[in-house]
Amino acid sequence: MKNNKQTNISPGDLVTLKGMKKIKEKPIGMVKKVWATEDVEIFWLNENIAKRYAVHDILKFTKLEIVSEVIQQ
């Protein structure tokens, strides 16, 4: 059974780590690919901050929150 939150994340969305709403400098990335194993491949836009938090290019969707959704036409 798939979680409904997974279907909300799609390629092109801007995401950050979950629970970082009050932090000004947080890693922001763009979703490149959603894998069938519920993993998400991310291109980090601010690599220096992403390295500070030791985030990887592939994460579980449960560790992410959407900053901005892509509008597909």
N, C-alpha and C positions, 0 to 999 in steps of 0.2 A: 504494500500500500504506500503510495507516494504522498509526501507531505505537500500541502497546498502552497507553502512558502517557497518550495523549490521551483514551482512553475512561474513564480513572479520574477525570478532572476533569469535574464536572457542576455545574449551577447550584445554588447554596446552599453549596458547599464554601468553607471558609476557606483562603486561600492566602497565601503570602509569596514573596519573591524567592528563587531557588535560591542556596544557598551562604551563608546568613545564620544558621546554627544557633547560632553562638557569640555573636552580637550580641543584647543584651538589648532594645534599642529598634529593632524592625524593622517595616517596613510590613506590615500585615495587611489583606487585603481579602476581600470576598465575591464569588464568581463570579455575575454577572448572566446572562450568555449565552455559549454556546460557538458560534462562527461556523464555517461550513463551510470557511473558509480556514485552519483550525488556529489561529485567533486566539481569545482569551478576553477578554470584556468584564468589567471588575472595578469594583466599588464599594469604594473604600478607606475603611476604618473609622476609621483615624487619619490624616487628611489632612495634618497638619503633618509627620509623619514621612515620609509618602509624597512630599511636596514636597521634603523634604531629600534624598531619593534620586532625585529627578526622574523618578518613574515615571509612566507614562501610564495612561489608562483601558482601553486595548486593548493586550494583549501577546500574544506567542507562548506557547503552552503549555510550550515547552521551557525558558522562563525562570522557570517557577513551580514551587513544590513545595507539596503539600497539608499544611496544618496540622491540619485537622479535616474529615472527610468528613460529608456530610449523609446521614441515614438516611431513605430514602423509603419510606413505607408505603402 
